[in-house]
Amino acid sequence: MEKRRFGRTGLSVGVLGFGCGAVGGLMTRGPAAEQERAVARAVELGVNYFDTASSYGDGESERNLGRILRLLKPDVVVGTKVRILNAERGRIGEAVAASLEASLARLGRDSVDLFQLHNVITTAGAAPDLSVAQVLDEVAPALARLRAQGKTRFVGITGIGEAAALRQVVESGTMDTAQVPYNLLNPSPMRALPPGYPAHDFGQLMRHCQRADMGVIGIRVLAAGALSGQAERHPVAMQEVAPIGTAADYATDLGRARRLLPLVQEGHAGNLVEAAIRFAISADAMSTVLVGIASQEQFEIAAAAAAKGGLPAGALARAAALQDALAG
């Protein structure tokens, strides 16, 4: 598997990462044996970044990932996350530290490679969002203390929120990585959107991360499944999903995804999932992309797509034209 530089961390990560979230559901609700087979297969294919969070399945994702990594003992990079709850807003530093301690206990590890803030970031920071000031004045120092204690090697954010607020955090130099929603339905983290484009504008956030030498983790590259073009969801997967950065509802995302099918019909990709994954890894600012899975079969499909590399220039130009046609 192609390996890419992970920003200034000094790490090299596979272009396809292993998402352990609740949307795909394998690592929160799947059979233990299939979880183990999927992780083992991912490692075999060169996947070396595994991403989880305390909130995924109320800790089940971390417990399951920890169990499997202790069994397999692979040389991999592990990232987890903290989400500050409304009741914790008066003691953010303590909450950050307590969350990591609990995550380490569930993972069965003394430290993680990456610990990330998982709240939406806005200028005002109305709950449950956090403001730029809260992130820089409270979260960042808490993360720095945990790094000094050897509990995490690197720190980062989930890049969801107001573009200007996210840019301030990125440009502060306090974070090593950012998770950024980037997919065929919303290319705004990499390029300017045409007027009237029906998606949240992330203001070329990935370009700002690139200039700050931050590692970029692509999330929602399949728009939580909408970019399969299929309405039916796997029984293990989350059955109702709120879109992030795209349409107001999943059904609209699915309808817009189907308008991108000419990429398949014209031979640019074998199917819409392949087109979506290859589109995401085409971005030169991207370090690794996460794909949430419900089964090992879904992982094999994602891995086969990633193995083909990014889309060629002609396919990217066609994708841009189809995206622009969604505007208005």
C-alpha positions in Angstrom: 0.0 0.0 0.0 1.1 3.5 -0.8 2.6 5.3 2.2 2.4 9.0 2.7 4.1 11.6 4.9 1.9 12.4 8.0 2.6 16.1 8.2 5.4 17.1 10.5 5.0 14.1 12.8 7.7 12.1 11.1 5.3 9.2 10.6 4.5 7.5 7.4 0.9 6.2 7.0 -0.9 4.1 4.5 -3.1 6.0 2.2 -6.1 4.0 3.5 -6.7 4.0 7.2 -8.9 1.8 9.3 -11.9 3.7 10.7 -13.3 2.1 13.8 -16.4 4.3 14.1 -20.1 3.6 14.8 -21.4 4.6 11.4 -19.9 1.5 9.7 -20.3 -0.4 12.9 -18.0 -3.3 12.5 -15.9 -2.3 15.5 -18.8 -1.4 17.7 -21.5 -3.9 16.8 -19.8 -6.6 14.6 -18.9 -10.2 15.6 -15.6 -10.4 17.4 -14.2 -13.0 14.9 -15.0 -10.7 11.9 -13.4 -7.7 13.7 -10.2 -9.7 14.1 -10.2 -10.9 10.5 -10.7 -7.4 9.2 -8.0 -5.9 11.3 -5.6 -8.7 10.4 -6.3 -8.3 6.7 -5.9 -4.6 6.9 -2.4 -5.0 8.5 -1.5 -7.6 5.9 -2.4 -5.1 3.1 -0.2 -2.4 4.7 -2.8 -0.4 6.6 -1.0 1.1 9.6 -3.3 3.9 10.9 -6.2 2.8 13.1 -8.7 5.5 14.3 -11.1 5.2 17.2 -12.7 7.4 19.8 -14.2 7.2 23.3 -17.6 8.1 21.9 -17.7 5.2 19.4 -20.2 2.7 20.9 -19.6 4.2 24.4 -16.1 2.9 24.4 -16.8 -0.5 22.6 -14.7 0.5 19.6 -11.6 1.2 21.8 -12.1 -2.0 23.8 -12.4 -4.1 20.7 -9.5 -2.5 18.9 -7.4 -2.8 22.0 -8.2 -6.5 22.3 -7.3 -7.2 18.7 -4.1 -5.2 18.7 -2.9 -7.1 21.9 -3.7 -10.3 20.0 -2.0 -9.4 16.7 0.8 -7.2 18.1 1.2 -5.2 14.8 3.4 -2.2 14.4 0.7 0.4 13.8 -0.3 4.0 14.6 -3.3 4.4 16.9 -5.4 7.5 17.3 -8.3 8.2 19.6 -10.4 11.3 20.5 -12.0 13.3 23.2 -15.3 15.1 23.0 -15.9 17.7 25.7 -19.5 17.4 27.1 -21.6 20.4 28.1 -21.2 19.5 31.8 -17.4 19.6 31.4 -17.1 23.1 29.9 -16.0 24.6 33.3 -13.1 22.1 33.6 -11.9 21.4 30.1 -8.3 20.6 31.0 -9.4 18.0 33.6 -11.9 16.5 31.2 -9.3 16.1 28.4 -6.9 14.3 30.7 -9.6 12.1 32.2 -10.9 11.1 28.8 -7.4 10.0 27.7 -6.9 7.9 30.8 -10.2 6.2 30.3 -9.3 5.6 26.6 -5.9 4.1 27.5 -7.6 1.7 30.0 -10.1 0.5 27.3 -7.3 0.2 24.7 -5.0 -1.6 27.2 -2.1 0.8 26.3 0.2 3.1 28.1 0.0 5.7 25.4 -1.5 6.5 21.9 0.2 8.0 18.9 -2.5 10.6 18.3 -5.1 12.2 20.6 -7.6 14.5 18.9 -10.3 16.9 20.0 -13.6 15.8 18.5 -15.8 18.9 19.1 -17.2 21.2 16.5 -15.1 24.4 16.5 -16.8 27.8 16.0 -16.0 31.4 16.8 -18.7 31.9 19.4 -18.5 28.3 20.8 -22.1 28.0 21.8 -22.6 24.6 23.4 -21.9 21.9 22.4 -19.4 23.6 20.1 -16.1 24.9 21.4 -14.8 28.4 20.6 -11.4 29.1 19.2 -10.4 30.7 22.5 -11.4 27.5 24.4 -9.5 25.3 22.0 -6.3 27.4 22.1 -6.4 28.5 25.8 -7.7 25.3 27.4 -7.7 22.3 25.1 -4.3 22.9 23.5 -2.4 23.3 26.8 -4.1 20.2 28.2 -3.0 18.2 25.1 0.5 19.6 25.5 0.7 18.4 29.1 -0.4 14.9 28.1 2.2 14.9 25.4 4.9 16.0 27.9 3.8 13.1 30.1 4.3 10.6 27.3 0.6 9.7 27.1 0.3 10.8 23.4 3.0 11.5 20.8 0.9 13.9 18.7 -2.3 15.9 19.0 -4.9 17.1 16.6 -8.5 18.3 15.9 -11.5 17.1 14.0 -11.9 19.9 11.4 -15.6 20.4 11.6 -17.1 23.8 12.2 -16.7 27.3 10.9 -14.0 27.7 8.3 -12.6 30.9 9.8 -12.5 29.3 13.3 -10.8 26.1 12.1 -8.3 28.2 10.1 -7.3 30.0 13.3 -6.7 26.8 15.1 -4.7 25.4 12.2 -2.6 28.5 11.9 -1.9 28.6 15.7 0.7 25.8 15.2 -0.7 23.9 18.3 -2.0 20.9 16.4 -0.1 18.2 14.5 -3.1 16.8 12.5 -6.6 17.5 11.4 -9.5 15.2 10.4 -11.3 16.8 7.5 -14.6 15.8 5.8 -13.7 15.6 2.1 -15.7 13.8 -0.6 -17.2 14.0 -4.0 -20.2 15.8 -2.6 -18.1 18.5 -0.9 -14.7 19.3 -2.4 -14.5 22.7 -0.5 -11.6 21.6 1.7 -9.4 21.6 -1.4 -11.0 24.0 -3.9 -13.3 27.0 -4.1 -17.0 26.2 -4.5 -19.1 27.8 -7.2 -21.9 30.2 -6.1 -24.9 28.4 -4.7 -23.1 25.1 -4.0 -25.3 23.0 -1.7 -22.8 22.1 1.0 -20.9 23.6 4.0 -17.9 25.6 2.8 -14.7 24.5 4.5 -12.7 27.3 2.9 -9.9 25.1 1.5 -9.1 23.9 5.0 -6.8 21.2 3.7 -4.7 23.7 1.9 -4.3 25.6 5.2 -3.3 22.4 6.9 -0.8 21.7 4.2 0.8 25.0 4.6 1.0 24.4 8.4 2.6 21.0 7.7 -0.2 19.1 9.5 -1.1 15.6 8.7 -4.6 15.4 7.1 -6.9 12.5 7.8 -9.8 12.4 5.3 -13.2 11.5 6.9 -16.6 11.0 5.5 -15.1 10.2 2.1 -18.1 8.0 1.4 -20.5 10.6 2.9 -21.5 7.9 5.5 -22.5 5.5 2.8 -24.4 7.8 0.5 -21.6 7.7 -2.1 -22.2 4.0 -2.6 -25.3 5.2 -4.5 -27.3 2.5 -2.6 -30.1 3.2 -0.1 -29.9 -0.2 1.6 -27.6 -0.3 4.6 -25.7 -3.3 6.1 -27.4 -4.6 9.2 -24.4 -3.8 11.3 -24.1 -0.2 10.1 -25.8 2.7 11.8 -29.2 2.8 10.1 -29.9 6.6 10.4 -27.0 8.9 9.8 -26.8 12.7 10.0 -24.8 14.2 7.2 -21.6 16.2 7.9 -20.8 19.2 5.7 -23.1 18.0 2.8 -26.9 18.0 2.5 -29.4 18.6 5.2 -30.4 14.9 5.2 -29.1 11.6 4.0 -31.7 11.1 1.3 -30.6 14.3 -0.4 -27.0 13.2 -0.2 -27.9 9.9 -1.8 -29.8 11.7 -4.6 -26.8 14.0 -5.3 -24.5 11.0 -5.2 -26.4 9.3 -8.0 -25.9 12.4 -10.1 -22.2 11.6 -10.1 -22.8 8.1 -11.7 -21.5 9.3 -15.1 -18.0 8.8 -13.5 -18.8 5.1 -13.6 -20.9 5.0 -16.7 -18.1 6.8 -18.7 -15.5 4.3 -17.4 -13.6 6.5 -15.0 -14.1 4.1 -12.1 -15.6 0.6 -11.7 -18.3 1.8 -9.2 -19.2 4.9 -7.2 -17.4 3.7 -4.1 -14.2 3.3 -6.1 -14.7 6.8 -7.6 -15.2 8.3 -4.1 -12.2 6.7 -2.5 -9.9 7.5 -5.5 -11.2 11.0 -5.6 -10.3 11.5 -1.9 -6.8 10.1 -2.2 -6.1 12.3 -5.3 -5.7 15.3 -3.1 -2.1 16.2 -2.7 -2.8 17.5 0.9 -4.2 14.2 2.0 -2.2 11.8 4.2 -4.7 9.0 4.8 -8.4 8.5 4.3 -10.7 6.6 6.7 -13.4 4.3 5.5 -15.9 3.1 8.1 -16.9 -0.5 7.4 -19.6 -2.9 8.4 -17.9 -6.1 7.2 -14.5 -7.4 6.0 -16.0 -7.5 2.5 -16.6 -3.8 2.5 -13.0 -3.3 3.6 -11.7 -5.4 0.7 -13.7 -3.2 -1.7 -12.1 -0.1 -0.2 -8.6 -1.5 -0.2 -9.0 -2.6 -3.9 -10.0 1.0 -4.8 -7.2 2.6 -2.9 -4.7 0.2 -4.5 -5.6 1.8 -7.9 -4.3 5.2 -6.7 -5.8 8.6 -7.3 -8.1 9.4 -10.2 -6.3 10.6 -13.4 -6.6 14.2 -14.5 -9.4 13.6 -16.9 -11.5 11.9 -14.3 -10.9 14.7 -11.8 -11.9 17.2 -14.4 -15.2 15.3 -15.1 -15.8 15.0 -11.4 -15.4 18.8 -11.0 -17.9 19.4 -13.8 -20.4 17.1 -12.2 -19.9 18.7 -8.8 -20.3 22.2 -10.3 -23.6 21.1 -11.8 -25.0 20.6 -8.3 -24.7 24.3 -7.6 -27.9 26.3 -7.5 
